[in-house]
Amino acid sequence: MFYTKAQLANRIAILENKCQVLEDSLGRIIERNKKVEVDKAWETSLTRKGLLITFTYLSVGFYMQAIGVENAWVNAVIPSLGFLLSTLTLPFFKNLWLKVQKKA
């Protein structure tokens, strides 16, 4: 099949437009992936875990003190350590869950 110059120019313009749309989409995907990587780094960071444990300790300590628990600040250590343990074991259980899901 033969095309006129105008038809070829039109087809080229359409293909260039499609390429631009694909490049734009790819650029958005790359930017989204960068954001996801940063979010993942924060979620797994020791800084985040340390802050969560500290805030857990403080909130439980203040609560226990407010309701009159003896040695509230010493007793607040237990929930904080429980939280720490849960954050350390969750990746193990996540990987185990993912392995089961892949087999299904």
Secondary structure, DSSP 4 states (H G I P E B T S, - for coil): ----HHHHHHHHHHHHHHHHHHHHHHHHHHHHHHHHHHHHHHHT-HHHHHHHHHHHHHHHHHHHHHTT-TTHHHHTHHHHHHHHHHHHHHHHHHHHHHHHHHH-
